[in-house]
């Protein structure tokens, strides 16, 4: 079965698309194309809705990759499942997705301010964290918050380009995350670039301009191990979304 068309890669602002159901199983619904981002790279998967051919609307609680890392599973929250071959309309929960896009782009900015390898990250709709390989506590919440908001307020463009694995091998410093590698068999690698600030491989969804992120605050810096510091960032003064 061919991999689905990832419409979120082509346009992260696309909220809906039509699709054909290619499989329905206990783990989820597979479509030939989707706007829903599948959980990966630390970013939460999208929730949304699936409108069936008869007009019924099925809530989607999550989106994730199958074990083969090729197929995308839309996890339903209900029993009104579609039939294989049925034409449906899949829509992303846009307010939630937009918050994920904003925070994911924010982590790229935050990573640019800390000259240390990244050991992990997690992005939810209300909070994001990034871990650095830092044996000593050299970070300050107020300082990071000020510099981070300065970058956000600079209204920097965010672009997506692609390079080959050979080009990536020739620029190994592009990979900031320890142990990260593109999936086997990948012929094209997405590069997120914020000119003069950050350029690295990333498969997540991002805003088009840093100003779209809005004000943020570094709420916590904690020691997770002898050589690991975790930095947590939240939106400043915005209400949390309801939990899914």
C-alpha positions, 0 to 999 in steps of 0.5 A, a space after each residue: 500500500 503506498 504511503 498517504 499524501 501528507 498535505 500538512 507537509 505541503 501546506 500546514 495552514 490547510 485545514 481540510 481535504 477530501 480523501 478516500 478510506 483505504 483501510 479500517 482497523 482496530 488501531 485506526 482509519 487510513 486515508 490516501 491523503 490527510 491534513 492531520 499531522 501524525 505524532 512524531 519528532 516530539 510534536 503531538 498528533 492532530 485531532 480533528 473530524 472525519 465527515 462521512 459520505 452520509 453526512 455523519 461526523 466522526 471525531 478524531 482523537 489522535 493521529 499517529 504513525 503505524 509501526 512501519 512509520 509509513 502508514 498514518 492512523 487516524 484514531 476515531 473517538 466513536 463507532 460510526 466508522 467509514 467503509 473502505 473505498 468511501 469518500 470522506 472529508 478530513 479536517 484538522 482541529 485548527 486552533 489546536 494545530 496552530 498552537 502546536 505550530 507556534 510552539 514548535 517554531 518557538 523551540 527552534 528559536 529557543 534552540 538557537 539561543 542555547 549553544 548545546 546539543 539537543 537531546 529531546 523535545 515535546 510539543 503539546 498545545 499549551 506547553 513545549 519543552 526542549 532538553 539540552 546536553 548541558 552539564 552545568 546550569 548556565 541558563 536563566 529563565 528571565 534572560 531566555 524569555 527576554 531574548 526569545 521574545 526579541 526573536 519572536 518580535 523580529 518577524 522573521 520568515 520561516 521557510 521549508 526547503 528540501 535537500 538530499 541525504 547526500 547534501 545532509 551528510 556534507 553538512 552534519 552540523 545541521 543536525 542539532 538533535 543527538 541521535 536523530 537521523 532521517 528515516 531509512 530510504 528517505 530521498 528528500 529531507 525537509 529543512 526548516 530555516 529561519 534566516 540567520 537564526 536556525 537551519 535544521 532538518 525537521 518534519 514538524 509543522 511551523 508558522 510562516 513568520 516568527 511574529 505569529 508565535 506571540 509572547 511566550 515565557 520560559 516557566 521552568 529550567 530543571 536538571 533531569 540528569 548529570 548532563 541534561 537541562 530541560 527548558 519549558 516554555 508556555 504562551 504568555 497570558 493565553 488560556 489553555 485549551 480543553 484537554 483532548 
